[in-house]
Amino acid sequence: MVKRNKKGQFKKGITPWNKGKNYTLENHINKTTFKNAEKHPRYRPIGSEREDKDGYIVIKIADRKWMTKHRYMWEQGNGPVPTNHVIIFANGNKRDFNIDNLICVSRKQLAIINKNNLITNDSELAKTGVVIADLLLSIGEAEKENDKE
């Protein structure tokens, strides 16, 4: 039993357990660490896919870097997604990665689409919903301009 005083300090005269022992790195390396060129058992190669908690498919594009597959497919066909924009599925199916099924909308448009329930399972109606969101945005901006005058 190790004896300590009220401050948690060892009392005088007690020899520490490691007195006289030499410190070498080999003695203190964790035996469970991976050796060089050894991969973790759950390692996945680049290009592998998995499903995230929201049901979207994510694809590994680099070590420690994953991207949603629908965004990746959009960027392959149309270039990078602009800032403050997102990619949505026109028919609502998160497994349909056809480039015609993907729509790039701004976050403002997405807020209006979600608020007014303009997303449906029909891709043509979803595209019409984006146009309606644009109209509602322009009406709101026009009303702000009229209020300033």
Secondary structure as GFF3:
##gff-version 3
##sequence-region A 1 149
A	DSSP	alpha_helix	25	28	.	.	.	ID=ss1
A	DSSP	beta_strand	49	51	.	.	.	ID=ss2
A	DSSP	beta_strand	57	62	.	.	.	ID=ss3
A	DSSP	beta_strand	65	68	.	.	.	ID=ss4
A	DSSP	alpha_helix	69	78	.	.	.	ID=ss5
A	DSSP	beta_strand	85	89	.	.	.	ID=ss6
A	DSSP	three_ten_helix	99	101	.	.	.	ID=ss7
A	DSSP	beta_strand	102	106	.	.	.	ID=ss8
A	DSSP	alpha_helix	107	115	.	.	.	ID=ss9
A	DSSP	alpha_helix	123	148	.	.	.	ID=ss10
###
